[in-house]
Amino acid sequence: SPEYVPESDFESHPEDDDDEDPEEDPVDYPADGGD
């Protein structure tokens, strides 16, 4: 599943752990991007 993100990915991209601004990270929110 594309929604699954391994813990190692969070360690490599801590900046992606921005739940407060989902609009800034549409890649992490395919439901918003609709890509």
PyMOL Python script that loads the backbone (N, CA, C, O; Angstrom):
from pymol import cmd

cmd.read_pdbstr("""\
ATOM      1  N   SER A   1       0.833  -1.216   0.000  1.00  0.00           N
ATOM      2  CA  SER A   1       0.000   0.000   0.000  1.00  0.00           C
ATOM      3  C   SER A   1       0.863   1.261   0.000  1.00  0.00           C
ATOM      4  O   SER A   1       1.849   1.333   0.733  1.00  0.00           O
ATOM      5  N   PRO A   2       0.506   2.243  -0.806  1.00  0.00           N
ATOM      6  CA  PRO A   2       1.279   3.493  -0.896  1.00  0.00           C
ATOM      7  C   PRO A   2       1.215   4.300   0.395  1.00  0.00           C
ATOM      8  O   PRO A   2       2.056   5.166   0.637  1.00  0.00           O
ATOM      9  N   GLU A   3       0.207   4.011   1.227  1.00  0.00           N
ATOM     10  CA  GLU A   3       0.071   4.753   2.482  1.00  0.00           C
ATOM     11  C   GLU A   3       1.067   4.254   3.519  1.00  0.00           C
ATOM     12  O   GLU A   3       1.367   4.948   4.490  1.00  0.00           O
ATOM     13  N   TYR A   4       1.583   3.030   3.302  1.00  0.00           N
ATOM     14  CA  TYR A   4       2.525   2.447   4.265  1.00  0.00           C
ATOM     15  C   TYR A   4       3.897   3.101   4.149  1.00  0.00           C
ATOM     16  O   TYR A   4       4.476   3.174   3.065  1.00  0.00           O
ATOM     17  N   VAL A   5       4.404   3.573   5.282  1.00  0.00           N
ATOM     18  CA  VAL A   5       5.726   4.190   5.286  1.00  0.00           C
ATOM     19  C   VAL A   5       6.572   3.588   6.403  1.00  0.00           C
ATOM     20  O   VAL A   5       6.257   3.757   7.581  1.00  0.00           O
ATOM     21  N   PRO A   6       7.642   2.889   6.039  1.00  0.00           N
ATOM     22  CA  PRO A   6       8.527   2.258   7.031  1.00  0.00           C
ATOM     23  C   PRO A   6       9.160   3.291   7.952  1.00  0.00           C
ATOM     24  O   PRO A   6       9.351   4.447   7.576  1.00  0.00           O
ATOM     25  N   GLU A   7       9.483   2.850   9.176  1.00  0.00           N
ATOM     26  CA  GLU A   7      10.069   3.777  10.150  1.00  0.00           C
ATOM     27  C   GLU A   7      11.378   4.359   9.628  1.00  0.00           C
ATOM     28  O   GLU A   7      11.723   5.503   9.922  1.00  0.00           O
ATOM     29  N   SER A   8      12.109   3.549   8.844  1.00  0.00           N
ATOM     30  CA  SER A   8      13.385   4.007   8.317  1.00  0.00           C
ATOM     31  C   SER A   8      13.185   5.213   7.407  1.00  0.00           C
ATOM     32  O   SER A   8      14.063   6.070   7.300  1.00  0.00           O
ATOM     33  N   ASP A   9      12.020   5.278   6.749  1.00  0.00           N
ATOM     34  CA  ASP A   9      11.748   6.399   5.853  1.00  0.00           C
ATOM     35  C   ASP A   9      11.580   7.688   6.649  1.00  0.00           C
ATOM     36  O   ASP A   9      11.988   8.762   6.207  1.00  0.00           O
ATOM     37  N   PHE A  10      10.970   7.566   7.834  1.00  0.00           N
ATOM     38  CA  PHE A  10      10.780   8.743   8.683  1.00  0.00           C
ATOM     39  C   PHE A  10      12.128   9.260   9.174  1.00  0.00           C
ATOM     40  O   PHE A  10      12.336  10.465   9.314  1.00  0.00           O
ATOM     41  N   GLU A  11      13.037   8.323   9.432  1.00  0.00           N
ATOM     42  CA  GLU A  11      14.352   8.727   9.916  1.00  0.00           C
ATOM     43  C   GLU A  11      15.135   9.428   8.806  1.00  0.00           C
ATOM     44  O   GLU A  11      15.923  10.338   9.062  1.00  0.00           O
ATOM     45  N   SER A  12      14.902   8.984   7.569  1.00  0.00           N
ATOM     46  CA  SER A  12      15.612   9.562   6.440  1.00  0.00           C
ATOM     47  C   SER A  12      14.989  10.889   6.023  1.00  0.00           C
ATOM     48  O   SER A  12      15.662  11.762   5.474  1.00  0.00           O
ATOM     49  N   HIS A  13      13.677  11.028   6.295  1.00  0.00           N
ATOM     50  CA  HIS A  13      12.971  12.254   5.914  1.00  0.00           C
ATOM     51  C   HIS A  13      12.111  12.766   7.064  1.00  0.00           C
ATOM     52  O   HIS A  13      10.883  12.704   7.003  1.00  0.00           O
ATOM     53  N   PRO A  14      12.760  13.271   8.112  1.00  0.00           N
ATOM     54  CA  PRO A  14      12.029  13.770   9.286  1.00  0.00           C
ATOM     55  C   PRO A  14      11.164  14.980   8.927  1.00  0.00           C
ATOM     56  O   PRO A  14      10.160  15.252   9.584  1.00  0.00           O
ATOM     57  N   GLU A  15      11.563  15.701   7.881  1.00  0.00           N
ATOM     58  CA  GLU A  15      10.806  16.885   7.489  1.00  0.00           C
ATOM     59  C   GLU A  15       9.454  16.492   6.901  1.00  0.00           C
ATOM     60  O   GLU A  15       8.528  17.301   6.854  1.00  0.00           O
ATOM     61  N   ASP A  16       9.350  15.233   6.450  1.00  0.00           N
ATOM     62  CA  ASP A  16       8.086  14.769   5.877  1.00  0.00           C
ATOM     63  C   ASP A  16       7.057  14.493   6.968  1.00  0.00           C
ATOM     64  O   ASP A  16       5.871  14.310   6.695  1.00  0.00           O
ATOM     65  N   ASP A  17       7.540  14.468   8.218  1.00  0.00           N
ATOM     66  CA  ASP A  17       6.627  14.184   9.330  1.00  0.00           C
ATOM     67  C   ASP A  17       5.907  15.468   9.747  1.00  0.00           C
ATOM     68  O   ASP A  17       5.876  15.831  10.922  1.00  0.00           O
ATOM     69  N   ASP A  18       5.328  16.142   8.748  1.00  0.00           N
ATOM     70  CA  ASP A  18       4.647  17.411   9.017  1.00  0.00           C
ATOM     71  C   ASP A  18       3.141  17.226   8.893  1.00  0.00           C
ATOM     72  O   ASP A  18       2.536  17.611   7.892  1.00  0.00           O
ATOM     73  N   ASP A  19       2.548  16.634   9.920  1.00  0.00           N
ATOM     74  CA  ASP A  19       1.113  16.340   9.888  1.00  0.00           C
ATOM     75  C   ASP A  19       0.282  17.614   9.999  1.00  0.00           C
ATOM     76  O   ASP A  19      -0.896  17.629   9.642  1.00  0.00           O
ATOM     77  N   GLU A  20       0.905  18.681  10.497  1.00  0.00           N
ATOM     78  CA  GLU A  20       0.159  19.924  10.711  1.00  0.00           C
ATOM     79  C   GLU A  20      -0.156  20.609   9.379  1.00  0.00           C
ATOM     80  O   GLU A  20      -1.139  21.342   9.270  1.00  0.00           O
ATOM     81  N   ASP A  21       0.682  20.368   8.368  1.00  0.00           N
ATOM     82  CA  ASP A  21       0.469  20.997   7.062  1.00  0.00           C
ATOM     83  C   ASP A  21       0.436  19.947   5.950  1.00  0.00           C
ATOM     84  O   ASP A  21       1.398  19.811   5.193  1.00  0.00           O
ATOM     85  N   PRO A  22      -0.653  19.216   5.853  1.00  0.00           N
ATOM     86  CA  PRO A  22      -0.781  18.157   4.839  1.00  0.00           C
ATOM     87  C   PRO A  22      -0.774  18.727   3.423  1.00  0.00           C
ATOM     88  O   PRO A  22      -0.389  18.037   2.478  1.00  0.00           O
ATOM     89  N   GLU A  23      -1.193  19.968   3.274  1.00  0.00           N
ATOM     90  CA  GLU A  23      -1.240  20.589   1.950  1.00  0.00           C
ATOM     91  C   GLU A  23       0.170  20.814   1.407  1.00  0.00           C
ATOM     92  O   GLU A  23       0.373  20.873   0.194  1.00  0.00           O
ATOM     93  N   GLU A  24       1.140  20.940   2.315  1.00  0.00           N
ATOM     94  CA  GLU A  24       2.514  21.162   1.890  1.00  0.00           C
ATOM     95  C   GLU A  24       3.159  19.849   1.435  1.00  0.00           C
ATOM     96  O   GLU A  24       4.174  19.853   0.739  1.00  0.00           O
ATOM     97  N   ASP A  25       2.559  18.737   1.836  1.00  0.00           N
ATOM     98  CA  ASP A  25       3.091  17.432   1.460  1.00  0.00           C
ATOM     99  C   ASP A  25       2.004  16.569   0.828  1.00  0.00           C
ATOM    100  O   ASP A  25       1.576  15.581   1.424  1.00  0.00           O
ATOM    101  N   PRO A  26       1.549  16.934  -0.384  1.00  0.00           N
ATOM    102  CA  PRO A  26       0.478  16.192  -1.062  1.00  0.00           C
ATOM    103  C   PRO A  26       0.906  14.767  -1.404  1.00  0.00           C
ATOM    104  O   PRO A  26       0.064  13.890  -1.598  1.00  0.00           O
ATOM    105  N   VAL A  27       2.223  14.538  -1.479  1.00  0.00           N
ATOM    106  CA  VAL A  27       2.729  13.210  -1.811  1.00  0.00           C
ATOM    107  C   VAL A  27       2.350  12.220  -0.720  1.00  0.00           C
ATOM    108  O   VAL A  27       2.093  11.048  -0.992  1.00  0.00           O
ATOM    109  N   ASP A  28       2.317  12.711   0.531  1.00  0.00           N
ATOM    110  CA  ASP A  28       1.966  11.846   1.650  1.00  0.00           C
ATOM    111  C   ASP A  28       0.454  11.709   1.780  1.00  0.00           C
ATOM    112  O   ASP A  28      -0.041  10.895   2.560  1.00  0.00           O
ATOM    113  N   TYR A  29      -0.276  12.516   1.006  1.00  0.00           N
ATOM    114  CA  TYR A  29      -1.738  12.486   1.084  1.00  0.00           C
ATOM    115  C   TYR A  29      -2.343  12.340  -0.318  1.00  0.00           C
ATOM    116  O   TYR A  29      -2.846  13.304  -0.894  1.00  0.00           O
ATOM    117  N   PRO A  30      -2.284  11.107  -0.856  1.00  0.00           N
ATOM    118  CA  PRO A  30      -2.808  10.845  -2.211  1.00  0.00           C
ATOM    119  C   PRO A  30      -4.291  11.186  -2.326  1.00  0.00           C
ATOM    120  O   PRO A  30      -4.773  11.491  -3.418  1.00  0.00           O
ATOM    121  N   ALA A  31      -5.016  11.138  -1.214  1.00  0.00           N
ATOM    122  CA  ALA A  31      -6.446  11.446  -1.212  1.00  0.00           C
ATOM    123  C   ALA A  31      -6.653  12.921  -1.551  1.00  0.00           C
ATOM    124  O   ALA A  31      -7.647  13.290  -2.176  1.00  0.00           O
ATOM    125  N   ASP A  32      -5.695  13.766  -1.130  1.00  0.00           N
ATOM    126  CA  ASP A  32      -5.800  15.198  -1.396  1.00  0.00           C
ATOM    127  C   ASP A  32      -5.295  15.533  -2.798  1.00  0.00           C
ATOM    128  O   ASP A  32      -5.867  16.362  -3.506  1.00  0.00           O
ATOM    129  N   GLY A  33      -4.209  14.863  -3.176  1.00  0.00           N
ATOM    130  CA  GLY A  33      -3.618  15.133  -4.489  1.00  0.00           C
ATOM    131  C   GLY A  33      -4.461  14.560  -5.613  1.00  0.00           C
ATOM    132  O   GLY A  33      -4.643  15.204  -6.647  1.00  0.00           O
ATOM    133  N   GLY A  34      -4.978  13.352  -5.419  1.00  0.00           N
ATOM    134  CA  GLY A  34      -5.804  12.733  -6.443  1.00  0.00           C
ATOM    135  C   GLY A  34      -4.983  12.369  -7.664  1.00  0.00           C
ATOM    136  O   GLY A  34      -5.508  12.243  -8.770  1.00  0.00           O
ATOM    137  N   ASP A  35      -3.691  12.203  -7.447  1.00  0.00           N
ATOM    138  CA  ASP A  35      -2.807  11.879  -8.553  1.00  0.00           C
ATOM    139  C   ASP A  35      -2.969  10.416  -8.932  1.00  0.00           C
ATOM    140  O   ASP A  35      -2.304   9.939  -9.852  1.00  0.00           O
TER     141      ASP A  35
END
""", "prot")
cmd.dss("prot")
cmd.show_as("cartoon", "prot")
cmd.util.cbc("prot")
cmd.orient("prot")
